[in-house]
Amino acid sequence: MKALIIGSGLIGTTSAYFLARRGWEVTVLDRQEGAGRETSFANGSLLTPSMPEPWNAPGSWRVLLASIGRSDSPLKLRLKALPHLGRWGAAFLRNSTPDRYQRNSIKNLKLALRSLEVLGELRRETRIEYGCGTQGSLRLIRDRAALERALEWGEVLRAQGLILRGLTADEIVAMEPALAPLGTRLAGGIHYPFDELGDAYRFTVGLAEHARRAGVEFRFRTPVTGIEVRQGSVTAVRSGGERFTADRYVIAAGSYSPLLLKELGLEVPVRPAKGYSLTFEHPRLDPPLRLPVCDDDFHAVVVPLEGVIRVAGTAEFAGYDLSLPQSRIRNLLRLVRQVLPAAGLERAQAQPWCGLRPMSADGVPIIGPTPLGNLWINTGHGHLGWTMAAGSGQLLSDLLTGGSPGVDPADYALARFDGAG
Ligand SMILES: Cc1cc2nc3c(=O)[nH]c(=O)nc-3n(C[C@H](O)[C@H](O)[C@H](O)COP(=O)(O)OP(=O)(O)OC[C@H]3O[C@@H](n4cnc5c(N)ncnc54)[C@H](O)[C@@H]3O)c2cc1C
């Protein structure tokens, strides 16, 4: 069987790898020069089953409305994006009831846990070097009531297989001495031993190389300009004057997936949620930061990757805008300085970046068939695309090849948006 995949980010590349391993002939088209050059490029580098919650938490609409016109809000809605949110926005709000929020969190947790198992197997098989760290992550919480709420919610996740341990401020500093200057300001925190860290871009490039050796053909600098459909099936994908044909077509184009699908009359509820990162070369921090840290108050992560420190965060509904405003960069800089005041981090050392998280309306990825017989999708991973990449690639290939997936595919099917959405 022959598959054609659009997109070579984390999701398209893992899908290609697993399909090739099952003996399929696979071609991947991407408009960039190489794999992993868009949202998978400089993300937060954390694999976090500990953060399975969609961003439409109960009451999030209040935070979004309050964010209009503010430049320092972690979750931000820009007025110019409003017209594009339409039905997606309505479904986003509908999914923010406590029941749905919990159900959707658990679906994400299941795929995230499965994904880390699959990633572990991949690491053993391929020996890809991507700065992998498996010591877990630390969550910092300044407010006592917030800590209690987080531990209570932690019990819901523990019942589904997540391991976590509540920590006092002293225990946090003992575990991660680089956080000593922050110690007295913390109410406490949580250690999540299952969380991992690693450079998503290096992983994607490394896995693409393994996929290539397994027979996958990557066609870079190949923007998809059209998809041909006849009698309810895709017959070809076009890039300029070239036509590509296959038995099955997979759209894994991240935030751009809904644009490609819209041309075919298919509404897939995914919209871009912009986020930023700053990467600091040669940080002077003694003792160095060893564990990745998630700061609850700032809605951001601070991560030690090999030789650099990366801070990532914020979600902005701003359409497909990829500008890097100084105000957002200053925000992240201010924030990382509060977490690591002794590191002397300066703007001049920082490499700024932004990306568009493909956010589905219920915060759960969309993996599986579409109403067009031979067209499949793997997208909508939002803030968890690195966490869920290996599991999502494998799930897609299981569904296409008749393998038995380790999760319930119905939880991730596009069909769940029929009716109540
Ligand atoms: C600031 C930030 C921090 C994040 N931190 C984390 C984190 O710590 N942990 C985590 O799990 N996730 C994190 N994420 C989310 C994660 O990065 C994304 O979910 C993931 O990268 C999505 O991967 P993807 O393959 O779907 O999309 P992409 O990586 O964007 O890949 C899509 C590919 O499709 C190609 N494409 C699109 N349209 C076309 C076309 N018409 N023709 C040809 N090619 C096309 C693009 O070139 C691109 O290569 C973060 C995201 C951001 C923005």
The ligand as an SDF file (V2000), in Angstrom:
LIG
                    3D

 53 58  0  0  0  0  0  0  0  0999 V2000
    5.7300   27.8840   22.3120 C   0  0  0  0  0  0  0  0  0  0  0  0
    5.3400   26.4260   22.1770 C   0  0  0  0  0  0  0  0  0  0  0  0
    5.7390   25.5320   23.1600 C   0  0  0  0  0  0  0  0  0  0  0  0
    5.3540   24.2010   23.0780 C   0  0  0  0  0  0  0  0  0  0  0  0
    5.8110   23.3380   24.0160 N   0  0  0  0  0  0  0  0  0  0  0  0
    5.4770   22.0350   23.9570 C   0  0  0  0  0  0  0  0  0  0  0  0
    5.9680   21.1310   24.9120 C   0  0  0  0  0  0  0  0  0  0  0  0
    6.7770   21.4800   25.7890 O   0  0  0  0  0  0  0  0  0  0  0  0
    5.5270   19.8450   24.8520 N   0  0  0  0  0  0  0  0  0  0  0  0
    4.6520   19.4130   23.9090 C   0  0  0  0  0  0  0  0  0  0  0  0
    4.2600   18.2650   23.9430 O   0  0  0  0  0  0  0  0  0  0  0  0
    4.2310   20.2370   22.9160 N   0  0  0  0  0  0  0  0  0  0  0  0
    4.6070   21.5370   22.9390 C   0  0  0  0  0  0  0  0  0  0  0  0
    4.1610   22.4040   21.9870 N   0  0  0  0  0  0  0  0  0  0  0  0
    3.2380   21.8990   20.9450 C   0  0  0  0  0  0  0  0  0  0  0  0
    3.9480   21.1550   19.8350 C   0  0  0  0  0  0  0  0  0  0  0  0
    5.1120   21.8600   19.4550 O   0  0  0  0  0  0  0  0  0  0  0  0
    2.9920   21.0120   18.6400 C   0  0  0  0  0  0  0  0  0  0  0  0
    1.7990   20.3880   19.0790 O   0  0  0  0  0  0  0  0  0  0  0  0
    3.6130   20.1440   17.5510 C   0  0  0  0  0  0  0  0  0  0  0  0
    4.8310   20.7070   17.1270 O   0  0  0  0  0  0  0  0  0  0  0  0
    2.6700   20.0120   16.3570 C   0  0  0  0  0  0  0  0  0  0  0  0
    3.3190   19.2040   15.4140 O   0  0  0  0  0  0  0  0  0  0  0  0
    2.7220   19.0230   13.9600 P   0  0  0  0  0  0  0  0  0  0  0  0
    3.5720   18.0420   13.2700 O   0  0  0  0  0  0  0  0  0  0  0  0
    1.2570   18.7770   14.0560 O   0  0  0  0  0  0  0  0  0  0  0  0
    2.8470   20.4900   13.3070 O   0  0  0  0  0  0  0  0  0  0  0  0
    4.1240   21.1880   12.6360 P   0  0  0  0  0  0  0  0  0  0  0  0
    5.3570   20.9120   13.3830 O   0  0  0  0  0  0  0  0  0  0  0  0
    3.7400   22.6080   12.4140 O   0  0  0  0  0  0  0  0  0  0  0  0
    4.2570   20.4350   11.2470 O   0  0  0  0  0  0  0  0  0  0  0  0
    3.3780   20.6780   10.1810 C   0  0  0  0  0  0  0  0  0  0  0  0
    4.1730   20.5880    8.9070 C   0  0  0  0  0  0  0  0  0  0  0  0
    3.2630   20.7350    7.8160 O   0  0  0  0  0  0  0  0  0  0  0  0
    3.8980   21.4980    6.8100 C   0  0  0  0  0  0  0  0  0  0  0  0
    2.8630   22.1270    5.9820 N   0  0  0  0  0  0  0  0  0  0  0  0
    1.8170   22.8930    6.3850 C   0  0  0  0  0  0  0  0  0  0  0  0
    1.0700   23.2560    5.3400 N   0  0  0  0  0  0  0  0  0  0  0  0
    1.6440   22.7170    4.2320 C   0  0  0  0  0  0  0  0  0  0  0  0
    1.3500   22.7360    2.8470 C   0  0  0  0  0  0  0  0  0  0  0  0
    0.3050   23.3900    2.3600 N   0  0  0  0  0  0  0  0  0  0  0  0
    2.1710   22.0680    2.0080 N   0  0  0  0  0  0  0  0  0  0  0  0
    3.2560   21.3930    2.4690 C   0  0  0  0  0  0  0  0  0  0  0  0
    3.5900   21.3540    3.7710 N   0  0  0  0  0  0  0  0  0  0  0  0
    2.7950   21.9990    4.6500 C   0  0  0  0  0  0  0  0  0  0  0  0
    4.7340   22.5190    7.5720 C   0  0  0  0  0  0  0  0  0  0  0  0
    5.8120   22.9850    6.7960 O   0  0  0  0  0  0  0  0  0  0  0  0
    5.1970   21.7150    8.7770 C   0  0  0  0  0  0  0  0  0  0  0  0
    6.4800   21.1530    8.5950 O   0  0  0  0  0  0  0  0  0  0  0  0
    4.5410   23.7400   22.0040 C   0  0  0  0  0  0  0  0  0  0  0  0
    4.1730   24.6370   20.9920 C   0  0  0  0  0  0  0  0  0  0  0  0
    4.5680   25.9630   21.0820 C   0  0  0  0  0  0  0  0  0  0  0  0
    4.1740   26.9120   19.9890 C   0  0  0  0  0  0  0  0  0  0  0  0
  1  2  1  0
  2  3  1  0
  2 52  2  0
  3  4  2  0
  4  5  1  0
  4 50  1  0
  5  6  2  0
  6  7  1  0
  6 13  1  0
  7  8  2  0
  7  9  1  0
  9 10  1  0
 10 11  2  0
 10 12  1  0
 12 13  2  0
 13 14  1  0
 14 15  1  0
 14 50  1  0
 15 16  1  0
 16 17  1  0
 16 18  1  0
 18 19  1  0
 18 20  1  0
 20 21  1  0
 20 22  1  0
 22 23  1  0
 23 24  1  0
 24 25  2  0
 24 26  1  0
 24 27  1  0
 27 28  1  0
 28 29  2  0
 28 30  1  0
 28 31  1  0
 31 32  1  0
 32 33  1  0
 33 34  1  0
 33 48  1  0
 34 35  1  0
 35 36  1  0
 35 46  1  0
 36 37  1  0
 36 45  1  0
 37 38  2  0
 38 39  1  0
 39 40  1  0
 39 45  2  0
 40 41  1  0
 40 42  2  0
 42 43  1  0
 43 44  2  0
 44 45  1  0
 46 47  1  0
 46 48  1  0
 48 49  1  0
 50 51  2  0
 51 52  1  0
 52 53  1  0
M  END
$$$$
